[in-house]
């Protein structure tokens, strides 16, 4: 797992832009991001997040496309009562 630092409020750059990306992975990656934030972030404008790969970004983009087929399937599911409610397991 790799972590990156993003600009979360758009102060001093574009919102969501990558401010820092370490070369390491795993815990070392998070520690490097944390160290960078402590040195550069005085107004809590940055956030440490997991870096997503291209397939995750593509799946998110394709899943957000609205089509007539998806709308029809949603209507059919609604007729059946919709998504089941989360209940307490006993």
Phi and psi restraints in degrees (range 20) as a CNS / XPLOR table:
assign (resid 1 and name C) (resid 2 and name N)
       (resid 2 and name CA) (resid 2 and name C) 1.0 -119.3 20.0 2
assign (resid 2 and name N) (resid 2 and name CA)
       (resid 2 and name C) (resid 3 and name N) 1.0 147.8 20.0 2
assign (resid 2 and name C) (resid 3 and name N)
       (resid 3 and name CA) (resid 3 and name C) 1.0 -118.4 20.0 2
assign (resid 3 and name N) (resid 3 and name CA)
       (resid 3 and name C) (resid 4 and name N) 1.0 152.7 20.0 2
assign (resid 3 and name C) (resid 4 and name N)
       (resid 4 and name CA) (resid 4 and name C) 1.0 -134.8 20.0 2
assign (resid 4 and name N) (resid 4 and name CA)
       (resid 4 and name C) (resid 5 and name N) 1.0 164.7 20.0 2
assign (resid 4 and name C) (resid 5 and name N)
       (resid 5 and name CA) (resid 5 and name C) 1.0 -107.4 20.0 2
assign (resid 5 and name N) (resid 5 and name CA)
       (resid 5 and name C) (resid 6 and name N) 1.0 126.3 20.0 2
assign (resid 5 and name C) (resid 6 and name N)
       (resid 6 and name CA) (resid 6 and name C) 1.0 -115.1 20.0 2
assign (resid 6 and name N) (resid 6 and name CA)
       (resid 6 and name C) (resid 7 and name N) 1.0 156.8 20.0 2
assign (resid 6 and name C) (resid 7 and name N)
       (resid 7 and name CA) (resid 7 and name C) 1.0 -84.8 20.0 2
assign (resid 7 and name N) (resid 7 and name CA)
       (resid 7 and name C) (resid 8 and name N) 1.0 109.3 20.0 2
assign (resid 7 and name C) (resid 8 and name N)
       (resid 8 and name CA) (resid 8 and name C) 1.0 -88.9 20.0 2
assign (resid 8 and name N) (resid 8 and name CA)
       (resid 8 and name C) (resid 9 and name N) 1.0 -16.3 20.0 2
assign (resid 8 and name C) (resid 9 and name N)
       (resid 9 and name CA) (resid 9 and name C) 1.0 -118.4 20.0 2
assign (resid 9 and name N) (resid 9 and name CA)
       (resid 9 and name C) (resid 10 and name N) 1.0 -5.1 20.0 2
assign (resid 9 and name C) (resid 10 and name N)
       (resid 10 and name CA) (resid 10 and name C) 1.0 81.5 20.0 2
assign (resid 10 and name N) (resid 10 and name CA)
       (resid 10 and name C) (resid 11 and name N) 1.0 10.0 20.0 2
assign (resid 10 and name C) (resid 11 and name N)
       (resid 11 and name CA) (resid 11 and name C) 1.0 -80.7 20.0 2
assign (resid 11 and name N) (resid 11 and name CA)
       (resid 11 and name C) (resid 12 and name N) 1.0 121.5 20.0 2
assign (resid 11 and name C) (resid 12 and name N)
       (resid 12 and name CA) (resid 12 and name C) 1.0 74.6 20.0 2
assign (resid 12 and name N) (resid 12 and name CA)
       (resid 12 and name C) (resid 13 and name N) 1.0 19.8 20.0 2
assign (resid 12 and name C) (resid 13 and name N)
       (resid 13 and name CA) (resid 13 and name C) 1.0 166.4 20.0 2
assign (resid 13 and name N) (resid 13 and name CA)
       (resid 13 and name C) (resid 14 and name N) 1.0 -178.4 20.0 2
assign (resid 13 and name C) (resid 14 and name N)
       (resid 14 and name CA) (resid 14 and name C) 1.0 -76.3 20.0 2
assign (resid 14 and name N) (resid 14 and name CA)
       (resid 14 and name C) (resid 15 and name N) 1.0 140.3 20.0 2
assign (resid 14 and name C) (resid 15 and name N)
       (resid 15 and name CA) (resid 15 and name C) 1.0 -62.6 20.0 2
assign (resid 15 and name N) (resid 15 and name CA)
       (resid 15 and name C) (resid 16 and name N) 1.0 131.1 20.0 2
assign (resid 15 and name C) (resid 16 and name N)
       (resid 16 and name CA) (resid 16 and name C) 1.0 85.4 20.0 2
assign (resid 16 and name N) (resid 16 and name CA)
       (resid 16 and name C) (resid 17 and name N) 1.0 -1.9 20.0 2
assign (resid 16 and name C) (resid 17 and name N)
       (resid 17 and name CA) (resid 17 and name C) 1.0 -76.1 20.0 2
assign (resid 17 and name N) (resid 17 and name CA)
       (resid 17 and name C) (resid 18 and name N) 1.0 152.0 20.0 2
assign (resid 17 and name C) (resid 18 and name N)
       (resid 18 and name CA) (resid 18 and name C) 1.0 -77.1 20.0 2
assign (resid 18 and name N) (resid 18 and name CA)
       (resid 18 and name C) (resid 19 and name N) 1.0 123.5 20.0 2
assign (resid 18 and name C) (resid 19 and name N)
       (resid 19 and name CA) (resid 19 and name C) 1.0 -95.9 20.0 2
assign (resid 19 and name N) (resid 19 and name CA)
       (resid 19 and name C) (resid 20 and name N) 1.0 -32.7 20.0 2
assign (resid 19 and name C) (resid 20 and name N)
       (resid 20 and name CA) (resid 20 and name C) 1.0 -154.8 20.0 2
assign (resid 20 and name N) (resid 20 and name CA)
       (resid 20 and name C) (resid 21 and name N) 1.0 137.1 20.0 2
assign (resid 20 and name C) (resid 21 and name N)
       (resid 21 and name CA) (resid 21 and name C) 1.0 -138.8 20.0 2
assign (resid 21 and name N) (resid 21 and name CA)
       (resid 21 and name C) (resid 22 and name N) 1.0 107.1 20.0 2
assign (resid 21 and name C) (resid 22 and name N)
       (resid 22 and name CA) (resid 22 and name C) 1.0 -73.8 20.0 2
assign (resid 22 and name N) (resid 22 and name CA)
       (resid 22 and name C) (resid 23 and name N) 1.0 161.3 20.0 2
assign (resid 22 and name C) (resid 23 and name N)
       (resid 23 and name CA) (resid 23 and name C) 1.0 -83.6 20.0 2
assign (resid 23 and name N) (resid 23 and name CA)
       (resid 23 and name C) (resid 24 and name N) 1.0 -19.4 20.0 2
assign (resid 23 and name C) (resid 24 and name N)
       (resid 24 and name CA) (resid 24 and name C) 1.0 -79.0 20.0 2
assign (resid 24 and name N) (resid 24 and name CA)
       (resid 24 and name C) (resid 25 and name N) 1.0 173.1 20.0 2
assign (resid 24 and name C) (resid 25 and name N)
       (resid 25 and name CA) (resid 25 and name C) 1.0 -130.0 20.0 2
assign (resid 25 and name N) (resid 25 and name CA)
       (resid 25 and name C) (resid 26 and name N) 1.0 167.3 20.0 2
assign (resid 25 and name C) (resid 26 and name N)
       (resid 26 and name CA) (resid 26 and name C) 1.0 67.2 20.0 2
assign (resid 26 and name N) (resid 26 and name CA)
       (resid 26 and name C) (resid 27 and name N) 1.0 -142.8 20.0 2
assign (resid 26 and name C) (resid 27 and name N)
       (resid 27 and name CA) (resid 27 and name C) 1.0 -61.6 20.0 2
assign (resid 27 and name N) (resid 27 and name CA)
       (resid 27 and name C) (resid 28 and name N) 1.0 -35.6 20.0 2
assign (resid 27 and name C) (resid 28 and name N)
       (resid 28 and name CA) (resid 28 and name C) 1.0 -64.0 20.0 2
assign (resid 28 and name N) (resid 28 and name CA)
       (resid 28 and name C) (resid 29 and name N) 1.0 -35.0 20.0 2
assign (resid 28 and name C) (resid 29 and name N)
       (resid 29 and name CA) (resid 29 and name C) 1.0 -64.4 20.0 2
assign (resid 29 and name N) (resid 29 and name CA)
       (resid 29 and name C) (resid 30 and name N) 1.0 -46.0 20.0 2
assign (resid 29 and name C) (resid 30 and name N)
       (resid 30 and name CA) (resid 30 and name C) 1.0 -64.1 20.0 2
assign (resid 30 and name N) (resid 30 and name CA)
       (resid 30 and name C) (resid 31 and name N) 1.0 -43.7 20.0 2
assign (resid 30 and name C) (resid 31 and name N)
       (resid 31 and name CA) (resid 31 and name C) 1.0 -62.5 20.0 2
assign (resid 31 and name N) (resid 31 and name CA)
       (resid 31 and name C) (resid 32 and name N) 1.0 -38.8 20.0 2
assign (resid 31 and name C) (resid 32 and name N)
       (resid 32 and name CA) (resid 32 and name C) 1.0 -65.5 20.0 2
assign (resid 32 and name N) (resid 32 and name CA)
       (resid 32 and name C) (resid 33 and name N) 1.0 -40.7 20.0 2
assign (resid 32 and name C) (resid 33 and name N)
       (resid 33 and name CA) (resid 33 and name C) 1.0 -64.7 20.0 2
assign (resid 33 and name N) (resid 33 and name CA)
       (resid 33 and name C) (resid 34 and name N) 1.0 -43.1 20.0 2
assign (resid 33 and name C) (resid 34 and name N)
       (resid 34 and name CA) (resid 34 and name C) 1.0 -61.1 20.0 2
assign (resid 34 and name N) (resid 34 and name CA)
       (resid 34 and name C) (resid 35 and name N) 1.0 -43.2 20.0 2
assign (resid 34 and name C) (resid 35 and name N)
       (resid 35 and name CA) (resid 35 and name C) 1.0 -63.2 20.0 2
assign (resid 35 and name N) (resid 35 and name CA)
       (resid 35 and name C) (resid 36 and name N) 1.0 -42.6 20.0 2
assign (resid 35 and name C) (resid 36 and name N)
       (resid 36 and name CA) (resid 36 and name C) 1.0 -61.8 20.0 2
assign (resid 36 and name N) (resid 36 and name CA)
       (resid 36 and name C) (resid 37 and name N) 1.0 -43.9 20.0 2
assign (resid 36 and name C) (resid 37 and name N)
       (resid 37 and name CA) (resid 37 and name C) 1.0 -62.8 20.0 2
assign (resid 37 and name N) (resid 37 and name CA)
       (resid 37 and name C) (resid 38 and name N) 1.0 -41.2 20.0 2
assign (resid 37 and name C) (resid 38 and name N)
       (resid 38 and name CA) (resid 38 and name C) 1.0 -63.6 20.0 2
assign (resid 38 and name N) (resid 38 and name CA)
       (resid 38 and name C) (resid 39 and name N) 1.0 -31.1 20.0 2
assign (resid 38 and name C) (resid 39 and name N)
       (resid 39 and name CA) (resid 39 and name C) 1.0 -83.5 20.0 2
assign (resid 39 and name N) (resid 39 and name CA)
       (resid 39 and name C) (resid 40 and name N) 1.0 -29.8 20.0 2
assign (resid 39 and name C) (resid 40 and name N)
       (resid 40 and name CA) (resid 40 and name C) 1.0 -113.4 20.0 2
assign (resid 40 and name N) (resid 40 and name CA)
       (resid 40 and name C) (resid 41 and name N) 1.0 -23.2 20.0 2
assign (resid 40 and name C) (resid 41 and name N)
       (resid 41 and name CA) (resid 41 and name C) 1.0 -102.3 20.0 2
assign (resid 41 and name N) (resid 41 and name CA)
       (resid 41 and name C) (resid 42 and name N) 1.0 103.7 20.0 2
assign (resid 41 and name C) (resid 42 and name N)
       (resid 42 and name CA) (resid 42 and name C) 1.0 -101.8 20.0 2
assign (resid 42 and name N) (resid 42 and name CA)
       (resid 42 and name C) (resid 43 and name N) 1.0 -12.7 20.0 2
assign (resid 42 and name C) (resid 43 and name N)
       (resid 43 and name CA) (resid 43 and name C) 1.0 -120.0 20.0 2
assign (resid 43 and name N) (resid 43 and name CA)
       (resid 43 and name C) (resid 44 and name N) 1.0 18.9 20.0 2
assign (resid 43 and name C) (resid 44 and name N)
       (resid 44 and name CA) (resid 44 and name C) 1.0 52.8 20.0 2
assign (resid 44 and name N) (resid 44 and name CA)
       (resid 44 and name C) (resid 45 and name N) 1.0 44.8 20.0 2
assign (resid 44 and name C) (resid 45 and name N)
       (resid 45 and name CA) (resid 45 and name C) 1.0 -92.9 20.0 2
assign (resid 45 and name N) (resid 45 and name CA)
       (resid 45 and name C) (resid 46 and name N) 1.0 -7.2 20.0 2
assign (resid 45 and name C) (resid 46 and name N)
       (resid 46 and name CA) (resid 46 and name C) 1.0 -114.0 20.0 2
assign (resid 46 and name N) (resid 46 and name CA)
       (resid 46 and name C) (resid 47 and name N) 1.0 155.0 20.0 2
assign (resid 46 and name C) (resid 47 and name N)
       (resid 47 and name CA) (resid 47 and name C) 1.0 -133.9 20.0 2
assign (resid 47 and name N) (resid 47 and name CA)
       (resid 47 and name C) (resid 48 and name N) 1.0 143.3 20.0 2
assign (resid 47 and name C) (resid 48 and name N)
       (resid 48 and name CA) (resid 48 and name C) 1.0 -94.0 20.0 2
assign (resid 48 and name N) (resid 48 and name CA)
       (resid 48 and name C) (resid 49 and name N) 1.0 123.8 20.0 2
assign (resid 48 and name C) (resid 49 and name N)
       (resid 49 and name CA) (resid 49 and name C) 1.0 -133.2 20.0 2
assign (resid 49 and name N) (resid 49 and name CA)
       (resid 49 and name C) (resid 50 and name N) 1.0 162.6 20.0 2
assign (resid 49 and name C) (resid 50 and name N)
       (resid 50 and name CA) (resid 50 and name C) 1.0 -75.0 20.0 2
assign (resid 50 and name N) (resid 50 and name CA)
       (resid 50 and name C) (resid 51 and name N) 1.0 137.6 20.0 2
assign (resid 50 and name C) (resid 51 and name N)
       (resid 51 and name CA) (resid 51 and name C) 1.0 -77.8 20.0 2
assign (resid 51 and name N) (resid 51 and name CA)
       (resid 51 and name C) (resid 52 and name N) 1.0 133.6 20.0 2
assign (resid 51 and name C) (resid 52 and name N)
       (resid 52 and name CA) (resid 52 and name C) 1.0 -99.2 20.0 2
assign (resid 52 and name N) (resid 52 and name CA)
       (resid 52 and name C) (resid 53 and name N) 1.0 144.0 20.0 2
assign (resid 52 and name C) (resid 53 and name N)
       (resid 53 and name CA) (resid 53 and name C) 1.0 -83.7 20.0 2
assign (resid 53 and name N) (resid 53 and name CA)
       (resid 53 and name C) (resid 54 and name N) 1.0 173.2 20.0 2
assign (resid 53 and name C) (resid 54 and name N)
       (resid 54 and name CA) (resid 54 and name C) 1.0 -64.1 20.0 2
assign (resid 54 and name N) (resid 54 and name CA)
       (resid 54 and name C) (resid 55 and name N) 1.0 -33.5 20.0 2
assign (resid 54 and name C) (resid 55 and name N)
       (resid 55 and name CA) (resid 55 and name C) 1.0 -67.7 20.0 2
assign (resid 55 and name N) (resid 55 and name CA)
       (resid 55 and name C) (resid 56 and name N) 1.0 -36.3 20.0 2
assign (resid 55 and name C) (resid 56 and name N)
       (resid 56 and name CA) (resid 56 and name C) 1.0 -65.9 20.0 2
assign (resid 56 and name N) (resid 56 and name CA)
       (resid 56 and name C) (resid 57 and name N) 1.0 -43.6 20.0 2
assign (resid 56 and name C) (resid 57 and name N)
       (resid 57 and name CA) (resid 57 and name C) 1.0 -64.5 20.0 2
assign (resid 57 and name N) (resid 57 and name CA)
       (resid 57 and name C) (resid 58 and name N) 1.0 -40.0 20.0 2
assign (resid 57 and name C) (resid 58 and name N)
       (resid 58 and name CA) (resid 58 and name C) 1.0 -65.9 20.0 2
assign (resid 58 and name N) (resid 58 and name CA)
       (resid 58 and name C) (resid 59 and name N) 1.0 -42.2 20.0 2
assign (resid 58 and name C) (resid 59 and name N)
       (resid 59 and name CA) (resid 59 and name C) 1.0 -63.2 20.0 2
assign (resid 59 and name N) (resid 59 and name CA)
       (resid 59 and name C) (resid 60 and name N) 1.0 -39.7 20.0 2
assign (resid 59 and name C) (resid 60 and name N)
       (resid 60 and name CA) (resid 60 and name C) 1.0 -64.4 20.0 2
assign (resid 60 and name N) (resid 60 and name CA)
       (resid 60 and name C) (resid 61 and name N) 1.0 -42.7 20.0 2
assign (resid 60 and name C) (resid 61 and name N)
       (resid 61 and name CA) (resid 61 and name C) 1.0 -65.9 20.0 2
assign (resid 61 and name N) (resid 61 and name CA)
       (resid 61 and name C) (resid 62 and name N) 1.0 -43.8 20.0 2
assign (resid 61 and name C) (resid 62 and name N)
       (resid 62 and name CA) (resid 62 and name C) 1.0 -70.3 20.0 2
assign (resid 62 and name N) (resid 62 and name CA)
       (resid 62 and name C) (resid 63 and name N) 1.0 -34.0 20.0 2
assign (resid 62 and name C) (resid 63 and name N)
       (resid 63 and name CA) (resid 63 and name C) 1.0 -70.9 20.0 2
assign (resid 63 and name N) (resid 63 and name CA)
       (resid 63 and name C) (resid 64 and name N) 1.0 -22.0 20.0 2
assign (resid 63 and name C) (resid 64 and name N)
       (resid 64 and name CA) (resid 64 and name C) 1.0 -87.5 20.0 2
assign (resid 64 and name N) (resid 64 and name CA)
       (resid 64 and name C) (resid 65 and name N) 1.0 -5.4 20.0 2
assign (resid 64 and name C) (resid 65 and name N)
       (resid 65 and name CA) (resid 65 and name C) 1.0 -72.6 20.0 2
assign (resid 65 and name N) (resid 65 and name CA)
       (resid 65 and name C) (resid 66 and name N) 1.0 132.5 20.0 2
assign (resid 65 and name C) (resid 66 and name N)
       (resid 66 and name CA) (resid 66 and name C) 1.0 -96.7 20.0 2
assign (resid 66 and name N) (resid 66 and name CA)
       (resid 66 and name C) (resid 67 and name N) 1.0 127.8 20.0 2
assign (resid 66 and name C) (resid 67 and name N)
       (resid 67 and name CA) (resid 67 and name C) 1.0 -127.3 20.0 2
assign (resid 67 and name N) (resid 67 and name CA)
       (resid 67 and name C) (resid 68 and name N) 1.0 161.5 20.0 2
assign (resid 67 and name C) (resid 68 and name N)
       (resid 68 and name CA) (resid 68 and name C) 1.0 -64.6 20.0 2
assign (resid 68 and name N) (resid 68 and name CA)
       (resid 68 and name C) (resid 69 and name N) 1.0 -34.4 20.0 2
assign (resid 68 and name C) (resid 69 and name N)
       (resid 69 and name CA) (resid 69 and name C) 1.0 -64.4 20.0 2
assign (resid 69 and name N) (resid 69 and name CA)
       (resid 69 and name C) (resid 70 and name N) 1.0 -43.4 20.0 2
assign (resid 69 and name C) (resid 70 and name N)
       (resid 70 and name CA) (resid 70 and name C) 1.0 -67.1 20.0 2
assign (resid 70 and name N) (resid 70 and name CA)
       (resid 70 and name C) (resid 71 and name N) 1.0 -37.0 20.0 2
assign (resid 70 and name C) (resid 71 and name N)
       (resid 71 and name CA) (resid 71 and name C) 1.0 -65.7 20.0 2
assign (resid 71 and name N) (resid 71 and name CA)
       (resid 71 and name C) (resid 72 and name N) 1.0 -40.8 20.0 2
assign (resid 71 and name C) (resid 72 and name N)
       (resid 72 and name CA) (resid 72 and name C) 1.0 -64.6 20.0 2
assign (resid 72 and name N) (resid 72 and name CA)
       (resid 72 and name C) (resid 73 and name N) 1.0 -41.2 20.0 2
assign (resid 72 and name C) (resid 73 and name N)
       (resid 73 and name CA) (resid 73 and name C) 1.0 -64.1 20.0 2
assign (resid 73 and name N) (resid 73 and name CA)
       (resid 73 and name C) (resid 74 and name N) 1.0 -38.2 20.0 2
assign (resid 73 and name C) (resid 74 and name N)
       (resid 74 and name CA) (resid 74 and name C) 1.0 -66.1 20.0 2
assign (resid 74 and name N) (resid 74 and name CA)
       (resid 74 and name C) (resid 75 and name N) 1.0 -39.7 20.0 2
assign (resid 74 and name C) (resid 75 and name N)
       (resid 75 and name CA) (resid 75 and name C) 1.0 -63.5 20.0 2
assign (resid 75 and name N) (resid 75 and name CA)
       (resid 75 and name C) (resid 76 and name N) 1.0 -42.3 20.0 2
assign (resid 75 and name C) (resid 76 and name N)
       (resid 76 and name CA) (resid 76 and name C) 1.0 -62.4 20.0 2
assign (resid 76 and name N) (resid 76 and name CA)
       (resid 76 and name C) (resid 77 and name N) 1.0 -43.2 20.0 2
assign (resid 76 and name C) (resid 77 and name N)
       (resid 77 and name CA) (resid 77 and name C) 1.0 -64.4 20.0 2
assign (resid 77 and name N) (resid 77 and name CA)
       (resid 77 and name C) (resid 78 and name N) 1.0 -35.3 20.0 2
assign (resid 77 and name C) (resid 78 and name N)
       (resid 78 and name CA) (resid 78 and name C) 1.0 -64.3 20.0 2
assign (resid 78 and name N) (resid 78 and name CA)
       (resid 78 and name C) (resid 79 and name N) 1.0 -36.6 20.0 2
assign (resid 78 and name C) (resid 79 and name N)
       (resid 79 and name CA) (resid 79 and name C) 1.0 -65.4 20.0 2
assign (resid 79 and name N) (resid 79 and name CA)
       (resid 79 and name C) (resid 80 and name N) 1.0 -28.2 20.0 2
assign (resid 79 and name C) (resid 80 and name N)
       (resid 80 and name CA) (resid 80 and name C) 1.0 -87.0 20.0 2
assign (resid 80 and name N) (resid 80 and name CA)
       (resid 80 and name C) (resid 81 and name N) 1.0 3.1 20.0 2
assign (resid 80 and name C) (resid 81 and name N)
       (resid 81 and name CA) (resid 81 and name C) 1.0 110.6 20.0 2
assign (resid 81 and name N) (resid 81 and name CA)
       (resid 81 and name C) (resid 82 and name N) 1.0 -3.8 20.0 2
assign (resid 81 and name C) (resid 82 and name N)
       (resid 82 and name CA) (resid 82 and name C) 1.0 77.7 20.0 2
assign (resid 82 and name N) (resid 82 and name CA)
       (resid 82 and name C) (resid 83 and name N) 1.0 -162.3 20.0 2
assign (resid 82 and name C) (resid 83 and name N)
       (resid 83 and name CA) (resid 83 and name C) 1.0 -70.0 20.0 2
assign (resid 83 and name N) (resid 83 and name CA)
       (resid 83 and name C) (resid 84 and name N) 1.0 135.5 20.0 2
assign (resid 83 and name C) (resid 84 and name N)
       (resid 84 and name CA) (resid 84 and name C) 1.0 -63.4 20.0 2
assign (resid 84 and name N) (resid 84 and name CA)
       (resid 84 and name C) (resid 85 and name N) 1.0 143.4 20.0 2
assign (resid 84 and name C) (resid 85 and name N)
       (resid 85 and name CA) (resid 85 and name C) 1.0 -75.7 20.0 2
assign (resid 85 and name N) (resid 85 and name CA)
       (resid 85 and name C) (resid 86 and name N) 1.0 147.4 20.0 2
assign (resid 85 and name C) (resid 86 and name N)
       (resid 86 and name CA) (resid 86 and name C) 1.0 -74.1 20.0 2
assign (resid 86 and name N) (resid 86 and name CA)
       (resid 86 and name C) (resid 87 and name N) 1.0 127.3 20.0 2
assign (resid 86 and name C) (resid 87 and name N)
       (resid 87 and name CA) (resid 87 and name C) 1.0 -119.5 20.0 2
assign (resid 87 and name N) (resid 87 and name CA)
       (resid 87 and name C) (resid 88 and name N) 1.0 165.5 20.0 2
assign (resid 87 and name C) (resid 88 and name N)
       (resid 88 and name CA) (resid 88 and name C) 1.0 -77.6 20.0 2
assign (resid 88 and name N) (resid 88 and name CA)
       (resid 88 and name C) (resid 89 and name N) 1.0 129.9 20.0 2
assign (resid 88 and name C) (resid 89 and name N)
       (resid 89 and name CA) (resid 89 and name C) 1.0 -83.9 20.0 2
assign (resid 89 and name N) (resid 89 and name CA)
       (resid 89 and name C) (resid 90 and name N) 1.0 137.1 20.0 2
